[in-house]
Amino acid sequence: MARPIWKGNISFGLVNVPIALYSAEQKNELHFKLLDKRTKSAIRYERVSEATGEPIPWEEVVKGYEYDSGDYVVLTDEDFKKAAVEATRTIEISDFVPLDSIEYKYFEKPYYVVPGKKAEKGYVLLREILRRSGKVAISKVVIRSRQYLAALAPEGNALMLALLRYYDELRDVSEFVFPSATLEDYKVTEKELQIAGMLVDGMTSQWEPQKYRDEYREALMSWIEEKAKAGGVMPVGRGEEQPERAGKIIDMMELLKKSVEEVRKKRKKPTAGSRREKAA
């Protein structure tokens, strides 16, 4: 069972709803250890004092903010709480905005919002008014000593809290150089656009998130298993890099036409479901 990472209240107007936050992410990352190449033994990290060079035990480690060169203010867990007691335990809604008014670049990380005991009525009230109005609730929440901007939105029977990036956390687009001249300057023709449009139409489908997998992770796990079975030796027939292609002029129209034809062939292939339907 997942453990809550935060407990507190949602506050809108005079309504308070006790809730708990659970991460909606389930990372499937591969974790690797650093080893001594000679002995294959794990390498440990030690907390070493810059002043003495001696290892420091965890119970002697504190957090400090450098307010002047070499001068620190030491902060405890209580200090973080005292800075804003209410903020650390309340998701206070400040605005309601249309969901489609928030650009996708602001969304960062999702959480499930689970109501506390006897808090169902306020939870359902907020969830349903968000659903009926087509809006999300903009709020702020303090998680692990940092305040985040967040959006509360209905998701089926659940409320989800999506952490948002602050405006000043995004780099200004003017820092970068993007193609800004006319299509003619880049020799993009109307015919190429039409063929590209056909390619997009041919590849258009309904959003089905379950069909997308981390193919690199799967391939890497398969490779690890093969190498383990081979006693750590490089398995035969794999591990070779593809040779780099020499620079050459690209015929964009030809590539687009071939791409459209490939998509058509794939879409014409009967699926297992369609074959069963025909057989029936």
TORGUFI-235476 format. One line per field, with one value per residue: residue number from 1; chain; x, y, z of N, C-alpha, C in turn. Coordinates in steps of 0.05 Angstrom, whole numbers. Layout:
seq <- NUM | ... .
mol <- A | ... .
n.east <- X | ... .
n.north <- Y | ... .
n.up <- Z | ... .
ca.east <- X | ... .
ca.north <- Y | ... .
ca.up <- Z | ... .
c.east <- X | ... .
c.north <- Y | ... .
c.up <- Z | ... .
END
This chain:
seq <- 1 | 2 | 3 | 4 | 5 | 6 | 7 | 8 | 9 | 10 | 11 | 12 | 13 | 14 | 15 | 16 | 17 | 18 | 19 | 20 | 21 | 22 | 23 | 24 | 25 | 26 | 27 | 28 | 29 | 30 | 31 | 32 | 33 | 34 | 35 | 36 | 37 | 38 | 39 | 40 | 41 | 42 | 43 | 44 | 45 | 46 | 47 | 48 | 49 | 50 | 51 | 52 | 53 | 54 | 55 | 56 | 57 | 58 | 59 | 60 | 61 | 62 | 63 | 64 | 65 | 66 | 67 | 68 | 69 | 70 | 71 | 72 | 73 | 74 | 75 | 76 | 77 | 78 | 79 | 80 | 81 | 82 | 83 | 84 | 85 | 86 | 87 | 88 | 89 | 90 | 91 | 92 | 93 | 94 | 95 | 96 | 97 | 98 | 99 | 100 | 101 | 102 | 103 | 104 | 105 | 106 | 107 | 108 | 109 | 110 | 111 | 112 | 113 | 114 | 115 | 116 | 117 | 118 | 119 | 120 | 121 | 122 | 123 | 124 | 125 | 126 | 127 | 128 | 129 | 130 | 131 | 132 | 133 | 134 | 135 | 136 | 137 | 138 | 139 | 140 | 141 | 142 | 143 | 144 | 145 | 146 | 147 | 148 | 149 | 150 | 151 | 152 | 153 | 154 | 155 | 156 | 157 | 158 | 159 | 160 | 161 | 162 | 163 | 164 | 165 | 166 | 167 | 168 | 169 | 170 | 171 | 172 | 173 | 174 | 175 | 176 | 177 | 178 | 179 | 180 | 181 | 182 | 183 | 184 | 185 | 186 | 187 | 188 | 189 | 190 | 191 | 192 | 193 | 194 | 195 | 196 | 197 | 198 | 199 | 200 | 201 | 202 | 203 | 204 | 205 | 206 | 207 | 208 | 209 | 210 | 211 | 212 | 213 | 214 | 215 | 216 | 217 | 218 | 219 | 220 | 221 | 222 | 223 | 224 | 225 | 226 | 227 | 228 | 229 | 230 | 231 | 232 | 233 | 234 | 235 | 236 | 237 | 238 | 239 | 240 | 241 | 242 | 243 | 244 | 245 | 246 | 247 | 248 | 249 | 250 | 251 | 252 | 253 | 254 | 255 | 256 | 257 | 258 | 259 | 260 | 261 | 262 | 263 | 264 | 265 | 266 | 267 | 268 | 269 | 270 | 271 | 272 | 273 | 274 | 275 | 276 | 277 | 278 | 279 | 280 .
mol <- A | A | A | A | A | A | A | A | A | A | A | A | A | A | A | A | A | A | A | A | A | A | A | A | A | A | A | A | A | A | A | A | A | A | A | A | A | A | A | A | A | A | A | A | A | A | A | A | A | A | A | A | A | A | A | A | A | A | A | A | A | A | A | A | A | A | A | A | A | A | A | A | A | A | A | A | A | A | A | A | A | A | A | A | A | A | A | A | A | A | A | A | A | A | A | A | A | A | A | A | A | A | A | A | A | A | A | A | A | A | A | A | A | A | A | A | A | A | A | A | A | A | A | A | A | A | A | A | A | A | A | A | A | A | A | A | A | A | A | A | A | A | A | A | A | A | A | A | A | A | A | A | A | A | A | A | A | A | A | A | A | A | A | A | A | A | A | A | A | A | A | A | A | A | A | A | A | A | A | A | A | A | A | A | A | A | A | A | A | A | A | A | A | A | A | A | A | A | A | A | A | A | A | A | A | A | A | A | A | A | A | A | A | A | A | A | A | A | A | A | A | A | A | A | A | A | A | A | A | A | A | A | A | A | A | A | A | A | A | A | A | A | A | A | A | A | A | A | A | A | A | A | A | A | A | A | A | A | A | A | A | A | A | A | A | A | A | A | A | A | A | A | A | A | A | A | A | A | A | A .
n.east <- 17 | 11 | 44 | 24 | 51 | 43 | 0 | -58 | -101 | -151 | -168 | -221 | -254 | -293 | -292 | -262 | -225 | -202 | -146 | -102 | -41 | -19 | 33 | 23 | 54 | 91 | 150 | 191 | 246 | 313 | 361 | 428 | 490 | 552 | 613 | 675 | 721 | 759 | 748 | 693 | 664 | 617 | 616 | 620 | 589 | 613 | 600 | 639 | 676 | 696 | 731 | 759 | 766 | 746 | 697 | 627 | 575 | 504 | 470 | 496 | 491 | 466 | 421 | 440 | 439 | 475 | 485 | 522 | 589 | 617 | 589 | 537 | 467 | 438 | 386 | 330 | 281 | 237 | 244 | 231 | 177 | 157 | 164 | 120 | 67 | 12 | 15 | 44 | 10 | -36 | -73 | -88 | -137 | -134 | -153 | -199 | -193 | -201 | -186 | -162 | -135 | -86 | -21 | 12 | 66 | 72 | 57 | 79 | 84 | 42 | -6 | -48 | -106 | -131 | -189 | -196 | -220 | -290 | -292 | -315 | -359 | -345 | -303 | -328 | -362 | -326 | -301 | -344 | -362 | -318 | -318 | -368 | -362 | -319 | -270 | -205 | -174 | -131 | -76 | -31 | 20 | 59 | 112 | 158 | 192 | 189 | 152 | 100 | 67 | 2 | -49 | -115 | -155 | -212 | -212 | -242 | -271 | -236 | -197 | -144 | -79 | -38 | 27 | 53 | 97 | 129 | 121 | 170 | 205 | 211 | 250 | 262 | 236 | 264 | 318 | 336 | 350 | 307 | 280 | 255 | 243 | 210 | 170 | 188 | 240 | 264 | 257 | 211 | 159 | 91 | 70 | 100 | 81 | 29 | 36 | 60 | 17 | -17 | 12 | 9 | -47 | -52 | -26 | -56 | -92 | -133 | -119 | -84 | -57 | -38 | -14 | 36 | 104 | 163 | 210 | 265 | 282 | 261 | 291 | 342 | 338 | 331 | 380 | 414 | 397 | 413 | 468 | 479 | 467 | 507 | 549 | 570 | 597 | 603 | 547 | 541 | 534 | 509 | 510 | 539 | 553 | 514 | 539 | 558 | 520 | 541 | 544 | 493 | 452 | 385 | 326 | 269 | 216 | 215 | 225 | 179 | 138 | 151 | 145 | 90 | 70 | 90 | 62 | 10 | 13 | 22 | -26 | -62 | -53 | -85 | -109 | -103 | -153 | -187 | -179 | -202 | -254 | -268 | -262 | -303 .
n.north <- -24 | 44 | 99 | 160 | 223 | 271 | 305 | 342 | 399 | 419 | 483 | 525 | 585 | 584 | 531 | 471 | 414 | 355 | 320 | 272 | 267 | 228 | 202 | 200 | 178 | 121 | 101 | 64 | 56 | 35 | 16 | 28 | 8 | 38 | 7 | -22 | -31 | -71 | -108 | -114 | -96 | -57 | 15 | 61 | 122 | 175 | 222 | 275 | 320 | 384 | 414 | 380 | 332 | 286 | 231 | 245 | 229 | 214 | 236 | 282 | 316 | 375 | 424 | 482 | 551 | 592 | 656 | 695 | 700 | 642 | 644 | 616 | 602 | 557 | 511 | 477 | 423 | 443 | 498 | 503 | 492 | 532 | 578 | 585 | 564 | 552 | 548 | 502 | 460 | 466 | 467 | 519 | 547 | 595 | 614 | 600 | 572 | 563 | 497 | 490 | 537 | 535 | 528 | 470 | 467 | 484 | 443 | 395 | 351 | 296 | 283 | 241 | 260 | 243 | 237 | 251 | 217 | 220 | 264 | 264 | 292 | 347 | 339 | 313 | 355 | 395 | 368 | 358 | 410 | 430 | 395 | 406 | 460 | 461 | 478 | 487 | 486 | 534 | 533 | 535 | 495 | 469 | 425 | 384 | 427 | 464 | 511 | 500 | 516 | 496 | 456 | 436 | 384 | 347 | 275 | 225 | 191 | 215 | 268 | 304 | 330 | 372 | 390 | 453 | 492 | 552 | 616 | 644 | 602 | 581 | 584 | 642 | 649 | 681 | 672 | 635 | 613 | 607 | 580 | 632 | 655 | 659 | 606 | 598 | 615 | 572 | 534 | 503 | 471 | 479 | 431 | 393 | 404 | 387 | 332 | 319 | 331 | 289 | 247 | 257 | 252 | 198 | 175 | 189 | 176 | 151 | 174 | 129 | 115 | 68 | 37 | 53 | 40 | 35 | 25 | 26 | 14 | -38 | -64 | -57 | -86 | -137 | -143 | -142 | -189 | -227 | -219 | -233 | -287 | -304 | -302 | -251 | -239 | -205 | -215 | -252 | -221 | -174 | -106 | -77 | -15 | 26 | 46 | 113 | 156 | 183 | 253 | 278 | 305 | 313 | 287 | 312 | 307 | 256 | 225 | 237 | 216 | 161 | 151 | 160 | 117 | 73 | 79 | 70 | 17 | -8 | 5 | -23 | -76 | -131 | -133 | -175 | -176 | -161 | -203 | -245 | -228 | -231 | -286 | -305 .
n.up <- 0 | -18 | 14 | 46 | 26 | 48 | 94 | 107 | 97 | 49 | 31 | 15 | 10 | 67 | 75 | 96 | 80 | 104 | 80 | 46 | 11 | -43 | -82 | -152 | -188 | -212 | -213 | -257 | -256 | -270 | -223 | -210 | -180 | -161 | -172 | -149 | -199 | -198 | -156 | -156 | -113 | -76 | -77 | -26 | -4 | 35 | 87 | 94 | 133 | 113 | 142 | 179 | 152 | 170 | 175 | 182 | 226 | 213 | 253 | 267 | 225 | 198 | 168 | 132 | 116 | 73 | 86 | 82 | 58 | 78 | 126 | 162 | 173 | 216 | 206 | 234 | 232 | 258 | 251 | 197 | 198 | 232 | 202 | 169 | 193 | 180 | 124 | 116 | 124 | 95 | 35 | 2 | -36 | -86 | -134 | -188 | -251 | -323 | -347 | -397 | -403 | -380 | -400 | -426 | -413 | -361 | -326 | -279 | -238 | -216 | -164 | -123 | -89 | -29 | 11 | 81 | 141 | 148 | 114 | 66 | 44 | 36 | 1 | -43 | -58 | -75 | -117 | -153 | -166 | -192 | -236 | -261 | -273 | -307 | -292 | -259 | -194 | -171 | -129 | -71 | -42 | 10 | 7 | 36 | 55 | 13 | -25 | -70 | -132 | -151 | -184 | -175 | -197 | -223 | -232 | -256 | -202 | -168 | -139 | -167 | -154 | -188 | -191 | -209 | -251 | -231 | -262 | -268 | -268 | -317 | -375 | -414 | -479 | -513 | -504 | -538 | -606 | -658 | -720 | -758 | -805 | -871 | -901 | -953 | -949 | -923 | -960 | -959 | -988 | -1013 | -1031 | -1003 | -952 | -958 | -966 | -918 | -885 | -900 | -879 | -824 | -818 | -830 | -787 | -744 | -685 | -630 | -564 | -526 | -471 | -447 | -486 | -496 | -482 | -441 | -481 | -484 | -431 | -426 | -466 | -445 | -396 | -417 | -441 | -396 | -370 | -409 | -407 | -355 | -355 | -388 | -356 | -346 | -391 | -455 | -494 | -556 | -620 | -607 | -582 | -618 | -647 | -691 | -755 | -769 | -811 | -872 | -887 | -928 | -981 | -966 | -993 | -981 | -998 | -1021 | -975 | -945 | -977 | -977 | -923 | -916 | -947 | -918 | -870 | -889 | -904 | -854 | -828 | -857 | -845 | -815 | -748 | -689 | -666 | -707 | -743 | -715 | -714 | -768 | -777 | -745 .
ca.east <- 0 | 26 | 44 | 20 | 75 | 34 | -27 | -67 | -128 | -157 | -184 | -232 | -273 | -293 | -293 | -237 | -228 | -178 | -138 | -75 | -30 | -4 | 44 | 9 | 75 | 103 | 174 | 203 | 274 | 333 | 380 | 454 | 509 | 579 | 630 | 704 | 725 | 777 | 736 | 664 | 651 | 603 | 630 | 603 | 593 | 616 | 597 | 665 | 679 | 716 | 750 | 775 | 770 | 735 | 669 | 607 | 551 | 479 | 458 | 510 | 487 | 444 | 418 | 449 | 436 | 498 | 475 | 545 | 610 | 627 | 572 | 512 | 445 | 430 | 357 | 320 | 254 | 218 | 247 | 216 | 149 | 151 | 165 | 93 | 53 | -12 | 22 | 55 | -11 | -61 | -74 | -107 | -145 | -135 | -167 | -210 | -188 | -207 | -163 | -147 | -120 | -59 | -4 | 23 | 94 | 72 | 51 | 104 | 82 | 15 | -12 | -76 | -115 | -150 | -202 | -193 | -245 | -314 | -288 | -324 | -378 | -331 | -287 | -346 | -372 | -305 | -296 | -366 | -364 | -297 | -326 | -390 | -353 | -297 | -247 | -187 | -169 | -103 | -70 | -3 | 24 | 87 | 120 | 186 | 204 | 187 | 124 | 94 | 42 | -11 | -76 | -132 | -174 | -225 | -203 | -261 | -281 | -214 | -185 | -115 | -64 | -16 | 46 | 58 | 121 | 124 | 127 | 199 | 222 | 214 | 268 | 249 | 241 | 283 | 345 | 344 | 346 | 290 | 275 | 234 | 238 | 186 | 172 | 204 | 269 | 273 | 251 | 189 | 139 | 63 | 67 | 112 | 62 | 6 | 44 | 64 | -10 | -27 | 26 | -4 | -74 | -50 | -16 | -74 | -108 | -142 | -98 | -85 | -31 | -28 | -1 | 64 | 121 | 191 | 224 | 294 | 285 | 257 | 314 | 365 | 334 | 336 | 409 | 425 | 392 | 431 | 496 | 481 | 467 | 533 | 570 | 581 | 611 | 587 | 533 | 548 | 515 | 496 | 529 | 553 | 541 | 508 | 558 | 547 | 515 | 556 | 527 | 484 | 428 | 361 | 303 | 247 | 191 | 217 | 222 | 151 | 122 | 157 | 133 | 61 | 66 | 96 | 39 | -13 | 17 | 18 | -54 | -78 | -49 | -106 | -101 | -113 | -182 | -202 | -178 | -222 | -281 | -273 | -265 | -330 .
ca.north <- 0 | 69 | 116 | 188 | 240 | 296 | 306 | 369 | 406 | 436 | 505 | 544 | 600 | 575 | 502 | 457 | 386 | 340 | 302 | 262 | 267 | 204 | 205 | 186 | 166 | 96 | 100 | 38 | 62 | 15 | 28 | 17 | 15 | 42 | -15 | -22 | -47 | -94 | -128 | -114 | -89 | -31 | 39 | 76 | 151 | 183 | 250 | 282 | 348 | 398 | 425 | 360 | 308 | 262 | 224 | 256 | 211 | 227 | 251 | 307 | 331 | 395 | 441 | 509 | 570 | 611 | 683 | 711 | 682 | 627 | 647 | 600 | 600 | 529 | 508 | 451 | 417 | 462 | 524 | 503 | 493 | 558 | 599 | 589 | 541 | 546 | 541 | 475 | 440 | 474 | 473 | 541 | 554 | 624 | 621 | 579 | 580 | 541 | 479 | 494 | 563 | 530 | 515 | 444 | 470 | 490 | 420 | 382 | 324 | 291 | 269 | 235 | 273 | 224 | 250 | 239 | 205 | 238 | 288 | 258 | 311 | 370 | 329 | 310 | 381 | 408 | 352 | 361 | 437 | 432 | 380 | 421 | 486 | 457 | 493 | 475 | 504 | 541 | 535 | 532 | 475 | 465 | 397 | 381 | 453 | 481 | 518 | 495 | 524 | 471 | 456 | 413 | 377 | 321 | 253 | 204 | 197 | 226 | 294 | 302 | 355 | 373 | 412 | 470 | 508 | 581 | 631 | 651 | 578 | 574 | 601 | 660 | 639 | 698 | 663 | 615 | 621 | 588 | 588 | 652 | 667 | 649 | 579 | 599 | 617 | 545 | 517 | 485 | 476 | 472 | 402 | 379 | 408 | 370 | 304 | 317 | 329 | 262 | 230 | 262 | 240 | 169 | 167 | 199 | 155 | 160 | 173 | 105 | 115 | 41 | 23 | 62 | 27 | 44 | 4 | 26 | 0 | -66 | -75 | -57 | -108 | -161 | -144 | -149 | -217 | -242 | -217 | -248 | -316 | -309 | -298 | -225 | -235 | -193 | -235 | -251 | -210 | -149 | -87 | -62 | 11 | 31 | 65 | 140 | 161 | 206 | 275 | 279 | 321 | 298 | 292 | 312 | 298 | 227 | 214 | 239 | 197 | 134 | 150 | 156 | 90 | 55 | 81 | 57 | -12 | -17 | 8 | -43 | -102 | -137 | -138 | -201 | -174 | -160 | -230 | -262 | -220 | -242 | -315 | -310 .
ca.up <- 0 | -19 | 38 | 40 | 29 | 60 | 104 | 114 | 89 | 26 | 41 | -4 | 26 | 95 | 75 | 100 | 75 | 111 | 58 | 45 | -16 | -51 | -109 | -174 | -205 | -204 | -229 | -263 | -263 | -263 | -205 | -212 | -160 | -170 | -162 | -154 | -223 | -193 | -138 | -159 | -88 | -77 | -68 | -7 | -2 | 63 | 93 | 105 | 141 | 98 | 161 | 192 | 136 | 184 | 169 | 200 | 228 | 205 | 275 | 270 | 201 | 199 | 144 | 137 | 93 | 73 | 81 | 76 | 51 | 100 | 149 | 157 | 193 | 217 | 208 | 242 | 222 | 272 | 238 | 171 | 205 | 244 | 182 | 160 | 204 | 165 | 97 | 115 | 127 | 81 | 6 | 1 | -63 | -90 | -159 | -205 | -278 | -342 | -350 | -423 | -403 | -370 | -420 | -417 | -403 | -333 | -310 | -271 | -225 | -206 | -138 | -117 | -64 | -16 | 33 | 107 | 152 | 150 | 99 | 39 | 33 | 26 | -21 | -66 | -65 | -91 | -142 | -172 | -176 | -212 | -259 | -274 | -283 | -326 | -282 | -240 | -171 | -168 | -100 | -64 | -22 | 19 | 9 | 42 | 58 | -10 | -33 | -99 | -144 | -158 | -195 | -167 | -219 | -220 | -249 | -248 | -174 | -152 | -144 | -170 | -150 | -206 | -185 | -232 | -250 | -230 | -287 | -270 | -270 | -345 | -390 | -434 | -506 | -527 | -499 | -558 | -634 | -672 | -747 | -758 | -832 | -885 | -911 | -977 | -942 | -916 | -983 | -952 | -1009 | -1007 | -1037 | -979 | -930 | -963 | -961 | -889 | -874 | -905 | -860 | -798 | -818 | -830 | -761 | -724 | -671 | -603 | -543 | -510 | -457 | -440 | -508 | -498 | -462 | -441 | -496 | -477 | -406 | -432 | -481 | -426 | -378 | -433 | -445 | -370 | -366 | -427 | -398 | -330 | -363 | -401 | -336 | -347 | -416 | -475 | -511 | -584 | -639 | -598 | -571 | -639 | -654 | -719 | -766 | -774 | -839 | -883 | -893 | -956 | -986 | -961 | -1010 | -962 | -1011 | -1023 | -948 | -937 | -993 | -967 | -896 | -919 | -957 | -896 | -851 | -901 | -902 | -827 | -820 | -872 | -833 | -796 | -721 | -679 | -660 | -732 | -754 | -700 | -722 | -795 | -774 | -734 .
c.east <- 17 | 23 | 40 | 46 | 69 | 6 | -34 | -95 | -128 | -175 | -194 | -256 | -271 | -294 | -265 | -241 | -203 | -171 | -110 | -66 | -14 | 8 | 29 | 29 | 84 | 127 | 184 | 232 | 292 | 354 | 406 | 472 | 537 | 596 | 659 | 709 | 741 | 764 | 706 | 650 | 639 | 619 | 611 | 610 | 595 | 612 | 623 | 666 | 701 | 738 | 769 | 782 | 759 | 706 | 651 | 583 | 526 | 468 | 472 | 507 | 463 | 443 | 426 | 446 | 459 | 488 | 497 | 568 | 622 | 610 | 545 | 492 | 436 | 399 | 349 | 292 | 234 | 220 | 231 | 186 | 140 | 150 | 137 | 77 | 29 | -5 | 31 | 34 | -37 | -56 | -96 | -112 | -147 | -152 | -178 | -206 | -195 | -182 | -147 | -133 | -92 | -43 | 9 | 51 | 95 | 68 | 76 | 100 | 54 | 14 | -42 | -82 | -137 | -162 | -197 | -220 | -266 | -310 | -299 | -342 | -364 | -314 | -304 | -356 | -352 | -301 | -318 | -368 | -342 | -305 | -348 | -381 | -332 | -272 | -229 | -181 | -139 | -97 | -40 | -2 | 53 | 92 | 150 | 201 | 205 | 158 | 121 | 68 | 29 | -39 | -91 | -152 | -187 | -214 | -220 | -273 | -260 | -210 | -155 | -103 | -40 | 2 | 52 | 85 | 113 | 133 | 157 | 217 | 226 | 232 | 253 | 256 | 261 | 312 | 355 | 338 | 330 | 286 | 251 | 229 | 214 | 191 | 190 | 234 | 280 | 267 | 230 | 166 | 111 | 58 | 77 | 93 | 38 | 12 | 48 | 37 | -22 | -14 | 14 | -31 | -72 | -40 | -34 | -91 | -118 | -119 | -103 | -59 | -20 | -12 | 29 | 80 | 149 | 208 | 254 | 299 | 282 | 280 | 339 | 363 | 340 | 366 | 423 | 421 | 410 | 459 | 500 | 483 | 494 | 556 | 584 | 596 | 592 | 574 | 540 | 526 | 501 | 518 | 544 | 538 | 536 | 528 | 544 | 543 | 530 | 536 | 519 | 459 | 404 | 338 | 278 | 222 | 191 | 213 | 193 | 133 | 126 | 144 | 103 | 54 | 70 | 72 | 15 | -11 | 12 | -12 | -72 | -75 | -71 | -95 | -112 | -143 | -197 | -202 | -199 | -250 | -288 | -278 | -293 | -351 .
c.north <- 25 | 84 | 145 | 204 | 266 | 294 | 334 | 374 | 422 | 458 | 522 | 558 | 592 | 545 | 491 | 427 | 371 | 320 | 292 | 261 | 241 | 209 | 188 | 173 | 139 | 92 | 71 | 41 | 38 | 29 | 14 | 26 | 20 | 21 | -9 | -41 | -73 | -116 | -131 | -108 | -61 | -9 | 55 | 106 | 158 | 214 | 259 | 312 | 361 | 408 | 404 | 336 | 283 | 257 | 236 | 238 | 227 | 245 | 278 | 325 | 349 | 410 | 469 | 526 | 590 | 639 | 702 | 692 | 668 | 628 | 633 | 604 | 571 | 528 | 479 | 447 | 436 | 489 | 525 | 505 | 520 | 581 | 605 | 564 | 533 | 535 | 512 | 453 | 446 | 479 | 494 | 550 | 584 | 632 | 596 | 588 | 557 | 524 | 485 | 521 | 559 | 515 | 490 | 447 | 476 | 465 | 404 | 354 | 320 | 277 | 263 | 248 | 254 | 237 | 235 | 228 | 227 | 264 | 285 | 280 | 336 | 363 | 326 | 336 | 395 | 394 | 358 | 390 | 442 | 418 | 396 | 447 | 484 | 473 | 476 | 495 | 508 | 546 | 534 | 511 | 473 | 436 | 396 | 408 | 471 | 486 | 515 | 508 | 498 | 476 | 432 | 409 | 350 | 300 | 229 | 210 | 210 | 255 | 290 | 330 | 354 | 396 | 427 | 485 | 537 | 594 | 636 | 626 | 569 | 594 | 618 | 650 | 655 | 690 | 645 | 626 | 600 | 598 | 607 | 665 | 654 | 620 | 577 | 600 | 590 | 525 | 496 | 491 | 468 | 442 | 385 | 381 | 390 | 341 | 299 | 315 | 302 | 242 | 232 | 249 | 210 | 158 | 176 | 177 | 167 | 157 | 148 | 102 | 88 | 27 | 32 | 51 | 39 | 23 | 3 | 10 | -30 | -79 | -77 | -80 | -134 | -165 | -152 | -178 | -235 | -242 | -232 | -278 | -323 | -305 | -272 | -219 | -222 | -214 | -230 | -237 | -185 | -131 | -72 | -36 | 12 | 51 | 92 | 143 | 185 | 227 | 275 | 296 | 304 | 306 | 289 | 301 | 267 | 214 | 215 | 219 | 168 | 130 | 145 | 128 | 69 | 55 | 67 | 27 | -23 | -16 | -13 | -71 | -108 | -143 | -165 | -200 | -175 | -187 | -248 | -255 | -232 | -272 | -322 | -305 .
c.up <- 0 | 7 | 31 | 44 | 44 | 71 | 112 | 106 | 63 | 37 | 18 | 9 | 55 | 97 | 78 | 96 | 82 | 89 | 63 | 16 | -20 | -78 | -129 | -193 | -194 | -222 | -233 | -272 | -255 | -245 | -206 | -189 | -173 | -156 | -166 | -177 | -217 | -177 | -140 | -132 | -90 | -65 | -50 | -9 | 28 | 65 | 108 | 110 | 125 | 117 | 172 | 174 | 148 | 176 | 190 | 202 | 222 | 228 | 279 | 245 | 204 | 173 | 151 | 112 | 95 | 66 | 75 | 71 | 76 | 126 | 144 | 180 | 192 | 222 | 216 | 229 | 233 | 259 | 212 | 177 | 215 | 224 | 172 | 168 | 187 | 137 | 95 | 116 | 112 | 51 | 3 | -27 | -66 | -114 | -172 | -234 | -297 | -346 | -375 | -424 | -392 | -391 | -409 | -405 | -373 | -315 | -304 | -259 | -213 | -179 | -137 | -90 | -53 | 8 | 60 | 117 | 156 | 135 | 70 | 27 | 21 | 1 | -46 | -76 | -83 | -117 | -162 | -182 | -196 | -238 | -275 | -286 | -305 | -318 | -264 | -218 | -169 | -138 | -96 | -41 | -15 | 23 | 14 | 41 | 33 | -18 | -63 | -107 | -154 | -169 | -186 | -189 | -214 | -240 | -241 | -221 | -157 | -158 | -147 | -166 | -169 | -198 | -211 | -229 | -247 | -256 | -290 | -270 | -299 | -359 | -410 | -461 | -521 | -523 | -522 | -586 | -648 | -701 | -748 | -785 | -845 | -894 | -935 | -970 | -934 | -937 | -976 | -972 | -999 | -1011 | -1014 | -955 | -933 | -957 | -931 | -875 | -877 | -885 | -832 | -797 | -816 | -803 | -738 | -712 | -645 | -584 | -525 | -495 | -451 | -462 | -511 | -475 | -463 | -454 | -490 | -451 | -410 | -446 | -462 | -406 | -392 | -436 | -419 | -364 | -383 | -416 | -372 | -336 | -375 | -381 | -337 | -373 | -437 | -493 | -541 | -600 | -630 | -587 | -592 | -646 | -684 | -731 | -772 | -804 | -848 | -890 | -923 | -957 | -982 | -980 | -992 | -974 | -1013 | -996 | -939 | -951 | -983 | -939 | -898 | -928 | -935 | -876 | -863 | -900 | -874 | -819 | -834 | -860 | -813 | -768 | -712 | -675 | -686 | -746 | -741 | -709 | -750 | -794 | -764 | -755 .
END
